[in-house]
């Protein structure tokens, strides 16, 4: 089959969905399928070129930042992609489309189906599902008729976690199938020899600095925790985003400011090093689809402390590969982090079990096979 993968984000721009698009595309090519990607331009990356055996079209968009995009930038991509879509479908003899996000990309799948008769599936990722982010409630309501039209014409609707599936089925009267994200366990792996950490315990957060990631909560609770335990720790925060300035300003007013280390959004290689140098990953998100960062950290044998929300629950096994806490119980978060900090042996065991879990259940080959089966 010849696949067209439609996503306004594709490496080097975007986060988890961009990463998923790349790996699914690579696996599909390894299975002998033709793969084309339709995505946004970014800086000097524009036009059509072969990237890792995949034909990638980067159409003109107003995208300014690698890690975030606003409504206008998304809309500009949809307009440009709509113009290019029919030509791409015919030129590459596309048989099927995988469309990431109901919005902004869903209308492109619908357009390809109505004009060229090419079937598509919608891969939901998190923020495109009503109920995940309160600030988007009005937008979801306005676009509900179009979203349901897109779903009605799709061959299947996919969520990357059970929690996201439940939210999607509560919002719209269509069945949703779960295909989880994967992780490259060959690349993301523990260091061959990890030097015993005799210095401060290193906690790591990696992600976009936006409301969803709940970073003000993280800073406040870590400030309280510093007064409750004697052991010295450091909090390393990797990423960037719209809240960066206010977060850093807030952190500088706190007693633990000298224990907080900020790192810019980094490359895949650099991020792997951050995982390998850390002792624990923290992820206090308000919601998740299927958190790639958590999967990558577990592949590097890190224990995880995460909020008990959709997505995290499907990956982190409480008491086995990490610890989960209720968002409305901040004391649970502090107790979980303190337990990992104070008991290094328990954290090591959780990390090892997490590595085994992702090796057995979350491979990109398995994800690609499930998408192939949808069309077969």
C-alpha positions in Angstrom: 0.0 0.0 0.0 1.0 3.6 -0.5 0.4 5.6 2.7 0.0 9.4 3.1 0.7 10.6 6.7 -0.8 14.0 7.4 0.5 16.0 10.4 1.1 19.7 10.7 4.1 18.7 12.9 7.0 16.5 11.8 10.6 16.4 13.1 12.3 18.7 13.7 9.1 20.5 14.8 6.5 19.3 17.2 6.4 16.8 20.1 4.9 13.4 20.6 2.7 13.3 17.6 5.5 14.4 15.3 7.7 11.7 16.8 4.9 9.1 16.3 4.5 10.1 12.6 8.2 9.7 12.0 8.5 6.3 13.6 5.3 4.9 12.1 6.4 6.1 8.7 9.8 4.4 9.1 8.3 1.1 10.2 5.8 1.2 7.2 8.7 1.6 4.8 10.5 -1.3 6.5 7.4 -3.4 5.8 7.7 -2.6 2.1 4.9 0.1 1.9 5.3 3.4 0.2 5.2 6.4 2.6 4.6 10.1 1.9 4.3 12.8 4.6 2.4 16.1 4.3 3.6 18.6 6.9 4.5 22.2 7.6 7.5 24.1 6.4 9.8 25.5 9.1 12.6 28.0 8.5 14.7 26.6 5.6 12.9 23.3 5.5 10.4 23.8 2.7 9.4 21.8 -0.4 9.7 18.1 -1.2 12.7 16.0 -0.3 13.5 12.4 0.7 14.2 12.1 4.4 15.2 8.6 5.8 13.5 6.9 2.9 10.3 8.9 3.2 9.0 11.5 0.7 8.3 14.5 2.9 6.3 17.5 1.6 6.7 20.6 3.7 4.1 23.1 2.5 4.2 26.8 3.4 3.0 27.7 6.9 3.5 30.6 9.2 5.2 28.4 11.9 7.7 30.4 14.0 8.8 28.0 16.7 9.8 24.4 16.7 7.9 23.4 19.9 4.6 25.3 19.7 2.1 26.6 17.2 -0.9 28.9 17.4 -4.3 28.8 15.6 -3.2 31.1 12.8 -0.1 29.0 12.1 -2.2 25.8 12.0 -4.8 27.4 9.7 -2.0 28.5 7.3 -0.8 24.9 7.1 -4.3 23.6 6.4 -4.8 26.1 3.5 -1.4 25.2 1.9 -1.9 21.5 2.4 -5.4 21.6 0.9 -3.9 23.1 -2.3 -1.2 20.4 -2.5 -3.3 17.4 -1.3 -5.0 16.3 -4.6 -1.7 16.5 -6.6 0.1 14.4 -3.9 -2.6 11.8 -3.7 -2.5 11.3 -7.5 1.2 11.6 -8.0 2.1 9.0 -5.4 -1.0 6.8 -6.1 -2.0 7.0 -2.4 -4.3 4.2 -1.3 -4.8 5.2 2.4 -4.2 8.1 4.7 -3.4 8.3 8.4 -4.4 11.7 9.7 -3.0 12.9 13.0 -5.3 15.2 15.1 -9.0 15.7 14.4 -8.0 19.4 14.2 -6.3 21.0 12.5 -5.5 18.0 10.1 -8.9 16.2 10.1 -10.4 18.3 7.3 -7.6 17.3 5.0 -8.5 13.6 5.4 -12.2 14.5 4.7 -11.1 16.5 1.6 -9.0 13.6 0.2 -11.8 11.2 0.7 -14.5 13.3 -0.9 -12.4 14.4 -3.9 -10.2 11.3 -4.6 -12.0 8.6 -2.7 -9.0 7.7 -0.5 -9.9 6.2 2.9 -8.5 7.7 6.0 -8.2 7.1 9.8 -8.0 9.8 12.4 -5.4 9.4 15.1 -6.4 11.4 18.2 -3.5 12.8 20.2 -4.9 14.6 23.3 -5.7 18.3 23.0 -7.9 17.6 19.9 -10.4 15.7 22.2 -13.1 17.6 24.0 -12.6 17.4 27.8 -8.8 17.3 27.9 -8.2 21.1 28.0 -10.8 23.5 29.5 -9.4 26.5 27.5 -10.4 24.8 24.3 -14.0 23.9 25.3 -15.6 26.7 23.2 -13.5 25.9 20.1 -14.5 22.2 20.4 -18.1 23.2 20.7 -18.0 25.4 17.6 -16.3 22.8 15.5 -18.4 19.9 16.8 -20.5 19.5 13.5 -17.3 19.4 11.3 -15.5 17.1 13.7 -18.4 14.6 13.6 -18.6 14.9 9.8 -14.8 14.0 9.7 -15.4 11.0 12.0 -18.4 9.8 10.1 -16.4 9.6 6.9 -13.3 8.0 8.5 -12.5 4.3 8.3 -11.6 4.3 12.0 -10.9 6.6 14.9 -7.8 5.9 16.9 -6.8 7.0 20.4 -3.4 6.4 21.9 -4.6 5.5 25.4 -7.7 4.0 27.1 -8.3 7.3 28.9 -8.3 9.3 25.7 -10.6 6.7 24.1 -13.2 7.2 27.0 -13.1 10.9 26.6 -13.5 10.7 22.8 -16.5 8.4 23.1 -18.1 10.5 25.7 -17.8 13.6 23.4 -18.9 12.0 20.1 -21.1 9.0 19.2 -18.5 7.0 17.4 -16.5 3.9 18.5 -12.8 4.5 19.1 -10.0 1.9 18.9 -6.8 2.1 21.0 -3.3 1.9 19.4 -0.7 3.1 21.9 2.4 5.1 21.1 5.7 3.2 20.8 9.3 4.0 21.8 12.6 3.3 20.1 14.2 1.0 22.8 17.3 0.6 20.7 18.0 4.3 20.9 16.5 5.1 24.3 18.3 2.8 26.7 20.2 2.9 30.0 23.9 3.8 29.8 26.1 0.7 29.6 27.7 1.7 32.9 26.0 4.2 35.1 28.2 5.8 37.6 26.8 5.7 41.1 25.4 9.2 42.0 27.1 10.4 45.2 25.8 14.0 44.6 22.4 15.5 44.7 19.4 13.3 43.5 18.5 14.5 40.0 14.8 14.9 39.1 14.0 15.5 35.5 11.0 17.1 33.7 10.9 17.4 29.9 8.1 18.9 27.9 6.5 22.1 26.7 6.0 25.0 29.1 2.3 25.2 28.8 -0.7 24.9 31.1 -1.2 21.2 30.4 2.1 20.3 31.9 1.2 21.8 35.3 4.7 23.3 36.0 3.7 25.9 38.6 2.3 23.0 40.6 5.7 21.2 40.2 7.7 24.2 41.4 5.5 24.9 44.4 5.4 21.3 45.6 9.2 20.9 45.2 9.7 24.1 47.2 7.6 22.6 50.0 9.3 19.2 49.7 12.8 20.8 50.2 11.7 21.7 53.7 10.3 18.3 54.5 13.3 16.1 53.6 17.0 16.4 54.4 18.4 14.8 51.3 19.7 17.2 48.7 18.1 17.2 45.2 18.2 19.1 41.9 15.3 19.7 39.6 16.3 19.8 35.9 13.6 21.2 33.6 14.0 20.7 29.8 11.9 22.5 27.2 10.4 25.8 26.3 7.0 27.3 25.6 4.7 30.3 26.2 5.0 30.1 30.0 8.8 30.1 30.1 9.3 33.7 31.3 6.6 33.5 34.0 7.8 30.2 35.2 11.4 31.3 35.5 10.4 34.5 37.3 8.3 32.5 39.7 11.1 30.0 40.3 13.6 32.9 41.0 11.4 34.0 43.9 11.4 30.6 45.6 13.8 29.2 48.2 14.8 26.3 45.9 15.9 28.6 43.0 19.5 27.4 43.3 18.3 23.8 43.0 16.4 24.4 39.7 18.3 24.0 36.4 16.8 25.1 33.1 17.7 23.5 29.8 16.5 24.6 26.4 14.5 22.3 24.1 17.1 19.9 23.0 17.9 17.3 20.3 17.0 13.6 20.5 20.6 12.8 21.3 20.9 15.4 24.0 17.6 14.4 25.6 18.7 10.8 25.8 21.8 12.0 27.8 19.5 13.9 30.1 17.5 10.7 30.8 20.7 8.7 31.4 22.1 11.3 33.8 18.8 11.6 35.8 17.6 9.6 38.7 13.8 10.0 38.3 11.3 11.5 35.8 8.4 13.7 37.1 5.3 14.3 35.0 2.5 16.2 36.8 0.4 16.9 33.6 -3.2 17.8 33.9 -3.9 15.4 31.0 -1.9 13.3 28.4 -2.7 11.3 25.3 0.2 8.8 25.5 3.3 10.6 26.9 6.3 9.9 24.8 8.6 11.4 27.4 7.4 8.9 30.0 8.0 6.0 27.6 11.4 7.3 26.7 12.4 7.7 30.3 11.2 4.2 31.2 13.2 2.9 28.2 16.2 4.5 29.9 15.3 2.6 33.1 14.2 5.7 35.0 11.4 5.4 37.7 8.6 7.8 37.0 6.4 9.9 39.4 3.3 11.0 37.4 -0.2 12.3 37.8 -3.0 9.7 37.7 -4.5 10.9 34.5 -5.4 9.4 31.1 -2.2 8.4 29.3 0.0 8.2 32.4 -2.2 5.5 33.9 -1.7 3.3 30.8 2.1 3.4 31.0 3.1 3.8 34.7 2.3 0.8 36.8 1.8 2.2 40.3 4.3 0.6 42.7 6.0 -1.3 40.0 7.5 1.0 37.4 6.8 4.2 39.3 4.3 6.0 41.4 1.1 7.8 40.5 -0.6 10.6 42.5 -4.0 12.3 42.4 -3.8 15.9 41.1 -6.1 17.2 43.9 -3.8 15.6 46.5 -0.5 17.5 46.3 0.8 15.7 49.5 0.6 12.4 47.5 3.0 13.9 45.0 5.5 15.0 47.6 5.3 11.6 49.4 5.9 9.8 46.1 8.9 12.0 45.1 10.3 11.7 48.7 10.0 7.9 48.6 12.0 7.7 45.4 14.6 10.1 46.6 15.1 8.4 50.0 15.1 4.8 48.6 17.5 4.6 45.7 17.2 0.8 45.6 13.5 0.9 45.1 13.8 3.5 42.4 16.4 1.3 40.6 14.1 -1.7 40.7 11.2 0.4 39.3 13.4 1.6 36.5 14.4 -1.9 35.5 10.8 -3.1 35.5 9.9 0.0 33.4 12.5 -0.9 30.8 11.2 -4.5 30.5 7.6 -3.2 30.2 8.3 -0.8 27.2 10.4 -3.5 25.5 7.5 -5.9 25.6 4.5 -3.7 25.0 5.4 -0.5 23.3 7.4 -1.1 20.0 6.8 1.1 17.0 6.8 -2.0 14.8 3.7 -3.3 16.7 2.1 0.2 16.3 2.7 0.2 12.5 1.3 -3.3 12.2 -1.9 -2.3 13.9 -2.4 0.6 11.5 -1.8 -1.7 8.5 -4.4 -4.1 9.8 -7.0 -1.3 9.8 -6.8 -1.1 6.1 -6.3 -4.7 5.3 
